[in-house]
Amino acid sequence: MADLSELVSLSAAEAARKIAVRELSATELCKAYLERIFEVDPHLGAYLTVTPDRVIKRATDIDIALDRGETLGPLAGVPIGLKDIFVTHGVVTTAGSKILEHWTPPYDGTAVERMNNAGAIALGKLNMDEFAMGSSNENSAFKPCRNPWDTTRVAGGSSGGSAAAVAAGLCAVALGTDTGGSIRQPAAMCGCVGIKPTYGRVSRYGVIAFASSLDQVGPLTRTVEDAALVLESLCGFDPLDSTSVNRPVPRYRDVLDKGVAGLTIGLPKEYFVDGTDPEVRAAVDAAVEVLRGAGADVTEVSLPHTEHALAAYYIIAPAEASSNLARYDGVRYGLRVPEGSGDASLLDMYRRTRGAGFGTEVKRRIMLGTYALRSGYYDAYYRKAQQVRALIKRDFDNAFERVDVILSPTSPTPAFTLGDKTDDPMAMYLADVFTLSCNLAGLPGMSVPCGRTSAGLPIGLQLLGKPLDEATLLQVAACYEREAAWPRAIAEVV
């Protein structure tokens, strides 16, 4: 048997290749990951649920099928983690909330089904901010998730458990969701690759909703090749999702060796501003020079309505959340707190259930959204925010007439200390200042590692692309990854 650290250091593509030619068994690899999880995760908090019996049974079935010479999917035997927002048949799915603490879904969401069809093996469900509302994973109702490079710091959010698990060798790939940066920002803070495809490129069926016009599914991985491999299985039309885009899915791996010669990269002046950590700025500037040296043209662009993006997002997202979360009332599923005695009513049961089941940040956003949608306030707030959203989309359209990709820092700072921003919601919201415009415009975006701070904390480089042009993002990211040649390492959690 190979060394444990060697097995969990394999990329998804490497593991899939070894399993396919029987140099490695799916069972051996899954046992290595389970051992690593039970050893490391008590110090990290990346998983909310681990399902070892299901894992070993599925791995055994895959090994038997391969030994028979059957042709399986491109991820056959690869252990993955699922953010606990993905509806998973027979596995408790909480969305990081007490209100769904004991809910076991009767079906698989489309993303889970597609990973199963590709041959991936789900190890369990990953920690997250409650209903994906947060930038640090401190809003989880169960426990915070810590950064594997420094456990006194946050993993980012809301897909913090997904990013931490990949970085710490607790799964080869993780699925996350991105509503305002919730794949890219934790990927940057934990030092892994994260990509949010174009809105509609991946089905949202079976994803517990936060803000339906912003949510998107994507992978967090160790390499750009892994991201391309997983996207090929995830993307594609789904008749169960009314927002699904019916367009062919490219073979993304075919573009990874193309390089960047002939491509133009835009640097938005609004994203290179005071307030960005000096080490983050230096790392991103160095990454620009790497791409310039590889043959890319680099030019400045402007996204003039960027300054309004944060305000627009925090009207639109809470408004949609207040509507989506109305279903958690104690009647149909999830937590139910009985009404009190005396003159108790159904309304009293609603109040008790939602009061006990939702955390502070979720309540804050429900209240914000409900206020913005009130009669007499809708035009002043929600409609105005949607008009700003249209202007932000137009800014990107104009910029993409001149450039192929837009580049910026992913996050203005590296991972911050646990508890540092919990009493200041606005400071927490600003952690997503570079990522949320992408969601408002429905564009693809990704983060790739671009160095470390002097304290050893990861720094992320953000790439934003044209609608349905994930291929060019992957092409640029693969070129940067190859040219920069940052060493790939699993975090030693202490």
Secondary structure by P-SEA (a helix, b strand, c coil): cccaaaaaaccaaaaaaaaaaccccaaaaaaaaaaaaaaccccccccccccaaaaaaaaaaaaaaaaacccccccccbbbbbcccccccccccccccccccccccccccaaaaaaaaacccccbbbbcccccccccccccccbbbbccccccccccccaaaaaaaaaaccccbbbbcccccaaaaaaaaabbbbbbccccccccccccccccccbbbbbbcccaaaaaaaaaacccccccccccccccccccccccccccccbbbbbccccccccccaaaaaaaaaaaaaaaaabbbbbbbbcccccaaaaaaaaaaaaaaaaaaccccccccccccccccccccaaaaaaaaaaacccaaaaaaaaaaaaaaccccccccaaaaaaaaaaaaaaaaaaaacccbbbcccccccccccccccccaaaaaacccccaaaaaaccccccccccccccbbbbbbbbbbccccaaaaaaaaaaaaaaacccccccccc
